[in-house]
């Protein structure tokens, strides 16, 4: 009875046995004793397994069942039930029975067995049996036939990474398109360029945004190259890459069958031992994702600076106002979208360090630290994709230019003296710049006052296109005006 005097419903259990001993498992669940032990041992993040790696495991187990049936290692009835259970997982069912923590000891054995037990118990039901009756379908002997955690888990990690990277790439292409549109929109807006936070030379706002788009596309290409390494699998290598307990026919067919069921392009590694020992492909992908995060964070930094103010900062662009910026300062609006991009980038960079260290820590024939590699990798790719999505939708597409402000800062900056330099000489230009800073007079008025150039010549020299594109030399301008 509970405290309200109501009868409590008794939980029914089944008894399962493994090499550690026996354990009560709730009767209605599809996971088994090994999954339950892992859930008890590894309560680390408190998070669920990523749904895409669950689906990746279902594809692998499905391809293995088909392959083992083809070569006579699994009878058709069992194979059909296993395939049906895998298809149900791919439909989004049974995901709640994947109970192991993303970060776990054992190189992913807990996750592999969680998949084996869920698929076995559902297949047992399909064949009319009771969950836990592994005489009908066994998680190890049938679902895991021809496999090892050591080829299944890295394969699942690569499949998942590729699917997540595809979504990230889609968002990055949207960002590239949005930046290109802004580059075109702002191409006529002249502004002051800055180096080391000091006035440098004029630049067009459109040129700045075009440079952002070029950097993003370079990141996309870099990611494409890194993704190619995710397409080489060690499936068939089993425990250490030697293929022990895997039939030769299985070894030949497993990857082609996985390609067919998953509709993804994979090849079997030339050296399965190397592919089992080493995680450097994940380091390469993480490095590409990190480089992209650095690019995006730098762009976000620029947008925060260019929009700073609105009165006491640069104020050259306006970011869309998305929410109140202060609980105490009325009317304050903060650059919250660029700020979240910065924070995601910081996290991605930290994750890359973890992935690098985990890959380096592998020993001999296996790296035991794949779970933390995948946890960090999936988090980096997912969060960066979401950050790019909100960056495009809630920031970049709504940016506007303060053209008057931009022009004012150019005309009142000593930075334009660099454009004058070829016509009056470096030393004279430096003297004019110093005088402008000391007196507050504009460079233009000082040039005219000292008779160094006339109005028409200055208009040519300080024309926005002449100042922001390679063009005719100063000597040619002066000669043309003298005629």
C-alpha positions as CSV (number, residue, x, y, z in Angstrom):
1,X,0.0,0.0,0.0
2,X,1.2,3.6,-0.7
3,X,0.7,6.5,1.6
4,X,-2.8,7.1,0.2
5,X,-3.8,3.6,1.1
6,X,-3.9,2.6,-2.6
7,X,-2.6,-0.8,-3.7
8,X,0.8,-0.4,-5.5
9,X,1.1,-2.2,-8.8
10,X,3.8,-4.9,-8.5
11,X,6.5,-4.8,-11.0
12,X,7.0,-8.1,-12.9
13,X,10.5,-9.2,-13.5
14,X,12.3,-11.9,-15.5
15,X,15.6,-13.4,-14.3
16,X,18.5,-13.1,-16.8
17,X,22.0,-14.5,-16.4
18,X,25.4,-13.3,-17.7
19,X,29.0,-14.1,-16.8
20,X,28.7,-11.9,-13.7
21,X,25.6,-13.7,-12.3
22,X,21.8,-13.4,-12.3
23,X,19.8,-10.2,-12.2
24,X,16.1,-9.3,-12.2
25,X,15.2,-7.4,-15.3
26,X,11.8,-5.7,-15.7
27,X,9.5,-8.0,-17.7
28,X,8.2,-5.3,-20.1
29,X,11.5,-3.9,-21.3
30,X,13.5,-5.0,-24.3
31,X,17.0,-4.5,-22.9
32,X,18.6,-7.2,-20.9
33,X,21.0,-7.9,-18.1
34,X,24.1,-6.5,-19.7
35,X,22.4,-3.2,-20.6
36,X,21.0,-2.9,-17.1
37,X,24.4,-3.5,-15.5
38,X,25.9,-0.8,-17.7
39,X,23.2,1.7,-16.9
40,X,23.9,1.1,-13.2
41,X,27.7,1.4,-13.6
42,X,27.8,4.5,-15.9
43,X,25.4,7.2,-14.8
44,X,27.8,9.8,-16.1
45,X,26.0,12.4,-18.3
46,X,22.4,11.6,-17.4
47,X,21.7,11.9,-21.1
48,X,20.3,9.4,-23.6
49,X,22.2,7.9,-26.4
50,X,22.1,10.0,-29.6
51,X,19.2,8.7,-31.8
52,X,21.4,8.7,-34.9
53,X,23.9,6.2,-33.4
54,X,20.9,4.0,-32.4
55,X,19.8,4.0,-36.0
56,X,23.3,3.4,-37.2
57,X,23.5,0.3,-35.0
58,X,20.2,-0.9,-36.4
59,X,21.5,-0.6,-40.0
60,X,24.7,-2.6,-39.0
61,X,22.7,-5.3,-37.2
62,X,20.3,-5.5,-40.2
63,X,23.1,-5.8,-42.7
64,X,24.8,-8.5,-40.5
65,X,21.6,-10.5,-40.3
66,X,21.1,-10.4,-44.1
67,X,24.8,-11.3,-44.7
68,X,24.7,-14.2,-42.2
69,X,21.5,-15.5,-43.8
70,X,23.1,-15.4,-47.2
71,X,26.1,-17.4,-46.2
72,X,24.0,-19.9,-44.1
73,X,25.2,-18.8,-40.7
74,X,21.6,-17.7,-39.7
75,X,18.4,-19.4,-40.6
76,X,15.8,-17.4,-42.6
77,X,13.2,-17.2,-39.8
78,X,15.7,-15.7,-37.3
79,X,17.2,-13.4,-39.9
80,X,13.7,-12.1,-40.9
81,X,12.8,-11.4,-37.3
82,X,16.0,-9.6,-36.6
83,X,15.6,-7.5,-39.7
84,X,12.1,-6.6,-38.7
85,X,13.2,-5.5,-35.3
86,X,16.0,-3.4,-36.8
87,X,13.4,-1.8,-39.2
88,X,11.2,-0.9,-36.2
89,X,14.2,0.8,-34.5
90,X,14.8,2.8,-37.7
91,X,11.1,3.9,-37.6
92,X,11.8,5.4,-34.2
93,X,10.5,2.6,-32.0
94,X,12.4,1.0,-29.1
95,X,14.7,3.9,-28.7
96,X,13.6,4.3,-25.1
97,X,15.2,0.9,-24.4
98,X,18.6,2.1,-25.2
99,X,19.5,3.0,-21.6
100,X,23.3,3.1,-21.5
101,X,25.0,6.4,-20.9
102,X,26.9,7.9,-23.9
103,X,30.1,8.0,-21.8
104,X,30.9,4.4,-20.7
105,X,33.9,2.2,-20.0
106,X,34.6,-0.9,-22.2
107,X,35.1,0.7,-25.6
108,X,31.4,0.7,-26.4
109,X,30.6,-3.0,-25.4
110,X,27.7,-1.8,-23.3
111,X,26.2,0.1,-26.2
112,X,26.7,-2.9,-28.6
113,X,25.1,-5.3,-26.1
114,X,22.2,-2.9,-25.5
115,X,21.5,-3.0,-29.3
116,X,22.0,-6.8,-29.3
117,X,19.6,-7.3,-26.4
118,X,16.9,-4.9,-27.6
119,X,16.9,-6.4,-31.1
120,X,17.0,-10.0,-29.8
121,X,14.1,-9.5,-27.4
122,X,11.9,-7.8,-30.0
123,X,12.8,-10.5,-32.6
124,X,11.8,-13.2,-29.9
125,X,8.4,-11.5,-29.6
126,X,8.0,-11.4,-33.4
127,X,8.6,-15.2,-33.4
128,X,6.0,-15.7,-30.6
129,X,8.3,-16.1,-27.7
130,X,8.7,-14.3,-24.4
131,X,11.3,-11.6,-23.8
132,X,14.4,-13.1,-22.2
133,X,14.1,-16.5,-23.8
134,X,17.4,-16.4,-25.6
135,X,17.0,-20.0,-26.7
136,X,14.9,-18.6,-29.5
137,X,17.2,-15.8,-30.6
138,X,20.5,-15.1,-28.7
139,X,21.9,-11.5,-28.5
140,X,25.5,-12.8,-28.9
141,X,25.2,-15.9,-31.0
142,X,22.6,-14.5,-33.5
143,X,22.3,-10.7,-33.4
144,X,26.1,-10.3,-32.9
145,X,27.0,-13.1,-35.3
146,X,30.3,-12.4,-37.2
147,X,30.8,-9.1,-35.3
148,X,32.6,-7.6,-32.4
149,X,32.1,-4.4,-30.5
150,X,35.4,-3.4,-32.0
151,X,34.2,-3.2,-35.5
152,X,30.5,-2.4,-34.8
153,X,31.0,0.6,-32.6
154,X,33.6,2.5,-34.8
155,X,31.4,1.8,-37.8
156,X,28.4,3.2,-36.0
157,X,30.4,6.3,-35.0
158,X,31.4,6.9,-38.6
159,X,27.9,6.4,-39.9
160,X,26.5,8.8,-37.3
161,X,29.1,11.4,-37.9
162,X,28.5,11.4,-41.6
163,X,24.7,11.8,-41.2
164,X,25.2,14.7,-38.7
165,X,27.8,16.4,-40.9
166,X,25.4,16.3,-43.8
167,X,23.0,18.5,-41.8
168,X,25.8,20.8,-40.7
169,X,26.9,21.2,-44.3
170,X,23.3,22.1,-45.3
171,X,23.2,24.8,-42.7
172,X,26.7,26.1,-43.7
173,X,25.5,26.3,-47.4
174,X,22.6,28.4,-46.2
175,X,25.0,30.7,-44.3
176,X,27.2,31.0,-47.4
177,X,24.2,32.0,-49.5
178,X,23.0,34.6,-46.9
179,X,26.5,36.1,-46.7
180,X,26.8,36.3,-50.5
181,X,23.4,38.1,-50.6
182,X,24.6,40.6,-48.0
183,X,27.9,41.1,-49.9
184,X,25.9,42.1,-52.9
185,X,23.5,44.3,-50.9
186,X,26.3,46.2,-49.2
187,X,28.7,46.4,-52.1
188,X,28.2,50.1,-52.5
189,X,28.7,51.0,-48.8
190,X,32.1,52.5,-48.2
191,X,33.5,52.2,-44.6
192,X,36.7,52.3,-42.7
193,X,38.8,49.2,-42.7
194,X,40.7,48.4,-39.5
195,X,43.8,46.5,-38.6
196,X,44.8,45.8,-35.0
197,X,41.7,47.8,-34.0
198,X,43.1,51.0,-35.5
199,X,42.0,52.9,-38.6
200,X,43.6,51.4,-41.7
201,X,42.3,52.0,-45.2
202,X,38.8,52.2,-46.6
203,X,36.9,49.0,-47.6
204,X,33.4,48.3,-48.8
205,X,31.1,46.6,-46.4
206,X,30.2,44.2,-49.2
207,X,33.8,43.2,-49.5
208,X,33.9,42.3,-45.8
209,X,30.8,40.1,-46.1
210,X,32.1,38.5,-49.3
211,X,35.3,37.6,-47.4
212,X,33.1,35.9,-44.7
213,X,31.4,33.9,-47.4
214,X,34.7,32.7,-48.9
215,X,35.9,31.6,-45.5
216,X,32.7,29.6,-44.9
217,X,33.0,27.9,-48.3
218,X,36.6,27.0,-47.5
219,X,35.4,25.4,-44.3
220,X,32.8,23.4,-46.3
221,X,35.5,22.1,-48.6
222,X,37.8,21.2,-45.7
223,X,34.9,19.3,-44.1
224,X,34.2,17.4,-47.3
225,X,37.8,16.2,-47.5
226,X,37.7,15.1,-43.9
227,X,34.4,13.3,-44.4
228,X,36.0,11.0,-47.0
229,X,37.9,9.4,-44.1
230,X,34.6,8.5,-42.4
231,X,33.7,6.2,-45.4
232,X,36.3,3.6,-44.7
233,X,35.1,0.9,-42.3
234,X,36.6,-2.0,-40.3
235,X,33.5,-4.1,-40.5
236,X,34.5,-7.8,-40.7
237,X,37.7,-7.2,-38.7
238,X,35.9,-8.3,-35.5
239,X,38.0,-8.1,-32.3
240,X,41.4,-6.8,-33.5
241,X,41.1,-6.6,-37.2
242,X,42.1,-10.2,-38.0
243,X,38.5,-11.3,-38.6
244,X,38.4,-14.0,-36.0
245,X,35.0,-15.8,-35.8
246,X,33.9,-14.1,-39.1
247,X,33.3,-16.3,-42.1
248,X,35.3,-15.4,-45.2
249,X,32.1,-14.9,-47.2
250,X,30.7,-12.7,-44.4
251,X,33.9,-10.6,-44.6
252,X,33.4,-10.0,-48.3
253,X,29.7,-9.2,-48.2
254,X,29.1,-7.2,-45.0
255,X,30.2,-3.8,-46.2
256,X,28.3,-4.0,-49.6
257,X,25.2,-5.1,-47.7
258,X,25.6,-2.2,-45.3
259,X,25.9,0.1,-48.2
260,X,22.7,-1.3,-49.6
261,X,20.6,-1.1,-46.5
262,X,21.8,2.3,-45.3
263,X,22.0,4.0,-48.8
264,X,25.4,5.4,-47.8
265,X,28.8,5.0,-49.6
266,X,31.3,2.9,-47.7
267,X,34.4,0.9,-48.5
268,X,36.1,-1.8,-46.4
269,X,39.5,-0.7,-45.0
270,X,42.5,-2.1,-46.9
271,X,44.1,-2.9,-43.5
272,X,41.4,-3.9,-41.0
273,X,44.0,-4.0,-38.1
274,X,45.0,-0.4,-38.7
275,X,41.3,0.6,-39.0
276,X,40.6,-1.1,-35.7
277,X,43.6,0.4,-33.8
278,X,43.4,4.0,-34.9
279,X,40.9,6.8,-34.5
280,X,42.8,9.5,-36.5
281,X,39.9,9.9,-39.0
282,X,37.8,11.2,-36.1
283,X,40.6,13.6,-35.2
284,X,40.6,14.9,-38.8
285,X,36.9,15.5,-38.9
286,X,37.0,17.1,-35.4
287,X,39.8,19.4,-36.7
288,X,37.7,20.4,-39.7
289,X,34.7,21.1,-37.4
290,X,36.9,23.1,-35.0
291,X,38.3,25.1,-37.9
292,X,34.8,26.0,-39.0
293,X,33.8,26.9,-35.5
294,X,36.9,29.3,-35.3
295,X,35.8,30.9,-38.6
296,X,32.2,31.4,-37.4
297,X,33.3,32.8,-34.0
298,X,35.6,35.3,-35.8
299,X,32.7,36.4,-38.0
300,X,30.5,36.7,-34.9
301,X,33.1,38.8,-33.2
302,X,33.2,41.2,-36.1
303,X,29.4,41.6,-36.2
304,X,29.4,42.4,-32.5
305,X,32.1,45.0,-33.0
306,X,30.5,46.5,-36.2
307,X,27.1,46.8,-34.4
308,X,28.5,48.1,-31.1
309,X,26.9,51.2,-29.7
310,X,24.4,52.1,-31.0
311,X,25.7,55.6,-30.2
312,X,29.0,55.1,-28.4
313,X,30.4,52.3,-30.6
314,X,31.2,51.6,-34.2
315,X,27.5,51.6,-35.1
316,X,28.2,50.7,-38.8
317,X,25.7,47.9,-39.0
318,X,22.4,47.0,-37.2
319,X,21.7,43.5,-36.0
320,X,18.1,42.4,-35.7
321,X,16.7,43.1,-32.2
322,X,15.7,39.7,-30.9
323,X,15.1,40.2,-27.1
324,X,15.6,42.6,-24.2
325,X,19.2,42.9,-23.3
326,X,19.0,43.9,-19.6
327,X,16.9,43.5,-16.5
328,X,18.0,46.9,-15.3
329,X,18.9,49.0,-18.4
330,X,15.7,49.9,-20.3
331,X,16.0,49.7,-24.1
332,X,19.3,47.8,-24.1
333,X,19.5,45.2,-26.9
334,X,22.4,42.7,-26.9
335,X,24.0,40.8,-29.9
336,X,22.7,37.5,-28.4
337,X,22.9,35.5,-31.6
338,X,26.6,36.2,-32.3
339,X,27.2,35.6,-28.6
340,X,25.7,32.1,-28.8
341,X,27.8,31.3,-31.9
342,X,30.9,32.3,-29.9
343,X,29.9,30.0,-27.0
344,X,29.3,27.1,-29.2
345,X,32.6,27.6,-30.9
346,X,34.4,27.6,-27.5
347,X,32.7,24.3,-26.7
348,X,33.6,22.8,-30.0
349,X,37.3,23.8,-29.5
350,X,37.2,22.1,-26.1
351,X,35.6,19.0,-27.5
352,X,38.4,18.8,-30.2
353,X,41.0,18.7,-27.4
354,X,39.2,15.8,-25.8
355,X,38.9,13.9,-29.1
356,X,42.5,14.5,-29.8
357,X,43.6,13.2,-26.4
358,X,41.3,10.2,-26.5
359,X,42.5,9.2,-29.9
360,X,46.1,9.5,-28.7
361,X,45.4,7.4,-25.7
362,X,44.7,4.2,-27.6
363,X,46.9,1.3,-26.8
364,X,48.0,-1.6,-29.1
365,X,45.1,-3.2,-31.0
366,X,42.2,-1.1,-29.7
367,X,41.2,2.4,-28.5
368,X,39.0,2.0,-25.4
369,X,37.9,5.7,-25.5
370,X,35.6,5.7,-28.5
371,X,32.6,6.6,-26.3
372,X,34.0,10.0,-25.3
373,X,35.2,10.6,-28.9
374,X,31.6,10.0,-30.2
375,X,30.0,12.0,-27.4
376,X,32.1,15.0,-28.1
377,X,32.0,14.6,-31.8
378,X,28.2,14.4,-32.1
379,X,27.8,17.3,-29.6
380,X,30.1,19.5,-31.7
381,X,28.5,18.8,-35.0
382,X,24.9,19.1,-33.7
383,X,25.4,22.3,-31.7
384,X,27.4,23.9,-34.5
385,X,24.6,23.1,-36.9
386,X,22.0,24.6,-34.6
387,X,24.2,27.7,-34.0
388,X,24.5,28.2,-37.8
389,X,20.8,27.8,-38.2
390,X,20.0,30.5,-35.7
391,X,22.9,32.7,-37.0
392,X,21.3,32.7,-40.5
393,X,17.6,33.0,-39.5
394,X,17.9,35.4,-36.6
395,X,20.9,37.5,-37.4
396,X,22.6,37.5,-40.8
397,X,19.6,37.8,-43.0
398,X,18.3,40.8,-41.0
399,X,21.5,42.8,-40.9
400,X,21.2,46.4,-42.2
401,X,23.9,49.0,-42.9
402,X,24.2,52.5,-41.4
403,X,25.5,54.0,-44.6
404,X,25.7,57.6,-43.4
405,X,27.7,56.5,-40.3
406,X,30.1,54.4,-42.4
407,X,30.8,57.3,-44.8
408,X,31.2,59.8,-42.0
409,X,33.8,57.6,-40.3
410,X,35.7,57.2,-43.5
411,X,35.8,60.9,-44.3
412,X,36.8,61.9,-40.8
413,X,39.5,59.2,-40.4
414,X,43.2,59.7,-41.0
415,X,43.1,56.3,-42.6
416,X,42.4,57.7,-46.0
417,X,45.9,59.2,-46.0
418,X,47.1,55.9,-47.3
419,X,45.2,56.6,-50.5
420,X,46.8,60.0,-50.7
421,X,50.3,58.7,-50.1
422,X,51.2,57.7,-53.7
423,X,50.4,61.3,-54.8
424,X,52.3,63.3,-52.2
425,X,54.9,60.9,-50.8
426,X,55.1,58.9,-47.6
427,X,56.7,61.6,-45.4
428,X,54.3,64.3,-46.5
429,X,51.4,62.0,-46.0
430,X,52.6,61.1,-42.5
431,X,53.0,64.8,-41.6
432,X,49.4,65.5,-42.8
433,X,48.1,62.5,-40.8
434,X,49.8,63.7,-37.6
435,X,48.5,67.2,-38.1
436,X,45.0,65.9,-38.6
437,X,45.1,64.0,-35.4
438,X,46.6,66.9,-33.5
439,X,44.2,69.6,-34.8
440,X,41.1,67.6,-35.4
441,X,40.9,68.9,-39.0
442,X,40.1,66.4,-41.8
443,X,42.7,65.0,-44.1
444,X,40.8,66.4,-47.1
445,X,40.8,70.0,-45.8
446,X,44.5,69.9,-44.9
447,X,45.4,68.5,-48.4
448,X,43.4,71.3,-50.0
449,X,44.7,74.0,-47.7
450,X,48.3,73.1,-48.5
451,X,47.6,72.8,-52.2
452,X,48.9,69.3,-52.5
453,X,45.9,68.2,-54.6
454,X,42.9,70.1,-56.0
455,X,39.3,69.2,-55.5
456,X,39.0,67.2,-58.8
457,X,42.1,65.2,-58.0
458,X,41.0,64.5,-54.5
459,X,37.6,63.3,-55.8
460,X,39.4,60.8,-58.0
461,X,41.7,59.6,-55.3
462,X,39.0,59.3,-52.6
463,X,36.5,57.8,-54.9
464,X,35.1,54.6,-53.1
465,X,36.0,52.3,-56.0
466,X,39.6,53.8,-56.4
467,X,40.1,53.4,-52.6
468,X,38.9,49.8,-52.4
469,X,40.0,48.2,-55.7
470,X,43.3,48.0,-57.6
471,X,43.1,50.8,-60.2
472,X,45.0,53.3,-62.2
473,X,48.1,54.8,-60.5
474,X,48.2,58.2,-58.8
475,X,50.6,59.4,-61.5
476,X,48.1,58.6,-64.2
477,X,45.4,60.5,-62.3
478,X,47.5,63.6,-62.0
479,X,48.6,63.5,-65.6
480,X,45.0,63.1,-66.7
481,X,43.9,66.1,-64.6
482,X,46.8,68.2,-65.8
483,X,45.6,67.9,-69.4
